[in-house]
Amino acid sequence: MCILIIGYNDNLLAGLDETLPAGSVVLLEEPELWAGRRLAAKAAAHPCLGDVRFGLYQRHEQYRDVIRDLTAIQAVAPGTEYSVVPAADTAQSLGLPGAGLPAAMVLRDKLMLREVTASAGLRSPGFREIHSAADVAGFARGRACVVKPAQRQASLGVILLEPGHDPAAAWRECIEADEVAQVANRPMSWRYMVEERLDGPEFSTECLVRDSEALFLNVTRKRTVPGRHPVESGHLVPGCPAEESDRWRQAVKGLIRAVKFDTGILHAEWILVGEDPVLVECAGRPPGDRIMDLIDLAYGVNLNHQWVRLLAGAEVEMPAQAPRGAAIRFLIPGAGTIERITGTEEARAACGVHRVDLRLKPGDTVAQVASSWDRVGSVIAVEETADQAEQRAASAAAAITVWMTQESTSGEVND
């Protein structure tokens, strides 16, 4: 099997290392990001990766010239949020299964997604496109609302605006949010939106879809940091009892029909308002935050491999239920410069802990948490149930202390 991945994804490559022959993956990446993120060293650790090609795909179509001669490709997969449209475009041009270009374009723009799903009758919060602080103030009118970019990722620029808070400050913070290492340094225009704030527990759904029919569905329970920036502090899988799964199947079925998604993986985020899941946003690529790892551990599968098989037109086999639970807790200290990190070995040795990862190291500067890129690391645990796994992960995270230049703080986050 020869796979084209657009956009470097380390976790995806790690999953495919276990199942694909050496050199069977072709990667397309932006040359600037390859150098800036020092991806060559990471890529060398993945035997499945063969040819690496460089081209512009982030809001650019030059990638088409770079991959024009690839004729033996059997599947095309988006590795990042910014490669969803190029991957769908490439799959369509090669006659391979994929999201479908119209669906991919809807999924890459939260404003378009709101318009499409609301028109299809899915329950949605009130929303509008914004171009200024005055637009934010005109929509808010003393209500709690959310100000956010319509085409970014990783909770970047998402601001919770409370009644009485300054709309101009929220607008400025939203449009100035940046992810330097993740986006090519060339002129790009972005859209912005404001919408009503919903109150309720947060979930995500991950499903494999073939010909607009869901073949597999997982529900993930989400935890977020309190405050103005709702960055994820943890996840647990499975996120709901089996007897509650039907409501999520119906919600996902309506979403697939509304966006006309064809084949691939859908990662949708929801807020449960009363008994009804209300869509927050949806991505046509694998979830981040190691949710794929949690699904693999809970269900005993390799979801990345099954997803790629689906994109190649092959049969997939997935269990209906998870026989165990898995959870992740992120390490989120205060702002400053990391002096040292202690307790990681104790956390790794704790009962139920599967792995401990540190994304940052001593000497790195940590911003006040405003996006997923501001988290220091994570702890993953596995147990008989998801709640037990979450307790194990939280306990191990609390054993890790991130010492800052001015203060020390535990890695644990109180929900």
N, C-alpha and C positions, 0 to 999 in steps of 0.2 A: 504494500500500500504506500503510495507517494502522496504526502500531505503538504499543502501550502498553508502556512500560518502568516497572517498579516498582523504585525505588531508583536513585539517580544513579550512573552508571558512565561516567567520562570516556572510557576506551578503547573502550567499546562505541559511544558516540556518534561518536567519531572514525572508527571503522570504517564506520558507517552513513552518515556524511557523504559517503563516496566513492560510494555506490550508491543512496541514497534521495533523492527530491525534497525540496526545502526545505519545512519545516513538517510533515513526515509523521509525526513522532514525538510522542506525548503522554507526558509524564513525571509520575509521582506520587512525591512526596518528603515526608518528615516536615518540617513547617515549622521546627522547631527545628534540624534538621541543615542545612537550606537556608541558614539565617541563620548558624549557628555555623561551618560549613565555607566560608562565602562562595562558595556555588556559583553565584550569579547571574552573576558575571564569567566563570567557566569555561563556563557554559551558553551565554553569548552568542557564544562562538566556534564553535558547532556549528549550521550552517544547517539540518540535518535536524530540529532540535528546534523544535517549535511550541508547543503549549499546555503549561503547567506547572500541575499541581494539587497541593494540599497536603492531606495526610491522614495518619492514624496507621496504620502497617502493621507496625511492629516489635512482635510479640507483642500485637497489637491488631487489631480487625476494623472500626474506624471507616472505613477506606479504602473499604469497600463502598458507603457512602453517597456518597462523593466521586466515584466513577466510574460510578454507577448509570445516568447518562444517556448514556454512551458506547456508541453502537449501531453505529458504522461500523468498529470495531476488527477488524483481520484477524489479529493475532498479539499475544500477551502474553508478555513476556520479563522474567525476574528480573534486575535489575542488580546485586544484592548477595546475600550469603549470607542476610541476614535477610529477603529478599523472596521466597525460593523458595516458601514455603507460600502467601503471598498471591497470587503469580503463578499457581500451579497452581490455586488456588481460583477466581480470576477467569477463567482460561481454561476451566475446567470449567463455570462458570456461563454462559459465552458460547457453549458448544459448540465451542470451538476446540481444536486439538491442544495437548498439554502433558504434563507429567510424570505427571499424575494425582495427586489430593490425597493418597491413602494413601501413595504412593511419596515424595512431597515431604515428608511428615511424618516418614517413616523417615530420609530423607536429612538432615533438620535436627537429628537427635538421634543422637549417636554411640552411645549406649547402645542405643537401639532398633535401630540399624543392626547392632551386634554381635549382638543377640538374633536378628534376622531372618536374617542371613547364616549364623550358627552353626547355627540350626535347619534351614537349607537345605543344610547339609553343606559349606559353604565353610570352608576352614581358617582358624582364628582363634586369637589368643592368649587365655589366660585373662583374665577381666575381672570387675569387679563395680562397682556403684554405691557411692559413698562419701558420708558425711555428716559425717565428723570425722577428725581426725588418727589416732584410734584405729583407724578403719576402714582407713586407709592402712597403719598398722603391722601390723594383723592380716593384710592381704593380702601385704605385702612379705615379712615373715619372712626378712630377709637377702638377698632376691633383688633384682636390678636390675629396676625397673619404671618405668612412665610414669604420672604424675598429671596429669589435664587436665580442663578443662570439657567437657561433652558437647554444648554448643550455641553455642560461640563460633567465632571465625574468626581467620585470620592468625597461627596458632601462639600465640595469646594464652593465657597461663596454662599452657602445656604445660611440665612439669617432668620432667627425667630424674632419677630417684632412684636413687643408687648404693647398694650394700650398705653398711650402717653409717652412712649419712647420716641426718639428722634428719627423720622423717616429719612432725612437727608443723610444721617450717619449710617443707617442701614444700607441705603443705596450706594453710598461711597464705598463701604466695606465690601459689598457684593461685587461691584464692577472692578475693584482693585485686587481682588483675590487672584492669586497666581499659583501655578504649579510648574515652576521653571524647568525642572528635569523631565517633565512628562509631555511637554508640548514644544514643537519646533518653533524656533525664534524667527518667525516671519509674520507679516501682517495677517491677522485673522479677525473677522467680525463675529460677535456673539450676540445672542438674543437674551433678554431677561424677562422675568415674570414675577407676579405677586399673586398669592392665592390665600383663601381662607385657611386658618389653622384648624386642624381636626384634633380632637382629644380621644385617646384610646390606646390600647396595646398595639405594638408594631410587629409586623410579621413580614416575611418574604416567602415567595413560592419559587421553586426551581422545577422546571418541567422539560422533558424531552418531547418534541413535537414532530410528527411525520404527517405530511399532507394535511395539515391543519387539525390533526387529532392528537391529543395528549397521550403519550405512551407511558409516561412515568411522572409522578408528582410528589414533591417533598415540600413540607411546610417548615420554615425556620422561624423561631422566636427571636426577636431582636431586642437588645438593650442599648440605650443611648446615654450620652453624657448629659447631665442637667445643664441648663443655661441656654445661651443664645445660639450656640452651634450644636445641632443635634448629631454629633459624630458618634458612630457605633462604638460602644465599650465592650460588647460581647454578643455572641449568638449561641443558640442551642438547637440541636436536631435530635429527634423530630420535635417540632414546635407546637404540636397540638395532639390531643388524644385521637386515636383512630376513628372514634365515633363522630368526630367533628370534621372529618376530612371531606365530606360531601359538599359542605358550603364552599370550600376552597376549590373543589373540582368545578363547581358551577361558575365561580368567579373567574377562574382561568379559562374555562370554555368560552365565556362571554368576551374575555380579553382577546383570545386568539381570533375569534370571529370578527371583532371590531377592527383590529389592525391588519387582518388578512395575512397573518403569519403562516408561512408554509412549513418549512422544515428546519430544525435546529434546536437550540436551547433558549428558553425564556427565563429571565430572572426578574420577577416583579416584586415591588414593595407595596405594602398595604398597611392601612390603619383600620382596626376593627372598631366600628362605630355601632354600638348596640350589638346586634347580631350580624351586621352586614360588613363585609370587607370592602373598603373604599380604596381605590387605586391611588397610590402616591406617584409612582413612576415605574417604568419597565425598560429593561435592557435586553437586546438580542444577542447576548454573549454570556459566558459563564460568570457567576458571581465572584466578587473579590472577597477579601477578609477571610480567606481559607475556608469558606463555606463548602467548597468542593471537597476539601479534606474531611470536613465533618460528615458530609453525606457518605463518603467512602467508608469512614470508620463505623458509622451507624448502620449502614445497609450492607457492608461487606462487598463493595463493588469498586470499580475504577470508572467513575463517571466521565472523566475526560476521554477515556478510550471509547466508551459507549457512544458518547456524543460524536466523536470523529467517525466511528463506524456508521452512525446515522447519516452524517454528511456525505459518506461514500456510497450511500444506498444499500448498506448491508443490514442484516437483521440485528436487533439488540434485545438483550434479555435483562430485565430489571425486576427486583423483588417488589412486592406490593407494600410491604411494611418493613420498618427498621427493627431488627431484633435487639438493639442496644441504643444507648444515647451517647452523644458527643457534644462538647461545648468548647468555646474559645473565650478567653478573657484577655483584653488588651491592656498593656501597661501605658498609663497616661499620667505622667508627672506634670508639675507646673513648668512654667517657662524658665529658661536659663541655659547654662552650659553644663553638660554632664561631666561630673568629676570622676565618678566610679559607679559601678553597678554591682551590688552584692546580693547573695541569696539565690543565684540562679541554679547552683548545683543542688541546693536543698529542694528547690522547686522541682527540678528534674527527677529527684529521687522520691518525691511525694507519691502516695498511693493514687493510682488512676491516671497519673499524668502521662500523656503520650509524647509530647514534645514541648520544648521551650525555645522560642526564637527571639533574637534581639536584632532589630533593624538598625538601631543606632548604637554608637559606642562612645566611650569617654573622649571628650574633646568636641563632640558634636553639639550644636546649638539646637535647643528645642523651643519652638514657639508655643504660646498659649494655644491650646487645642482649638483649631478652627477647621481642620479637615483630617481625613484619614492619614495624611502624610505626617502629621504631628505626633503620632503614637510611637513609642519607643520599641515595643515588642509585643509578644503574645504568649499565652499558655493554652495548650489544648489538652483536654482530659476526656477519658472514656469511662463510662460506668453502665450499670444495668438500665438506668433510666436517664433521660435528658436532664431532669432536675438534679439528680445525683452528680452527673458529670459537671453541671454548672457549679455546684458547690465545691467539687474537687478543683476545678480550674480557678475559681475565685480564691480559695484557700492558698493554692500554690502561688498565685499572682501576689497575694498579700505578703508572702515570704520574701519577695524581691523588692529591694530598695534602690531607687535611682537617686544617687547623691548629686545634688546640683552645687554650683559654685557658691550659692547664697543660702540654700536650704536643702533639706532632704525630704523626700516624700515616698510613701509606699506606692507600689505598682498597682494596688487595688483601687478600683473606682466604685464608689457607693452609688447604687442606682436610686 
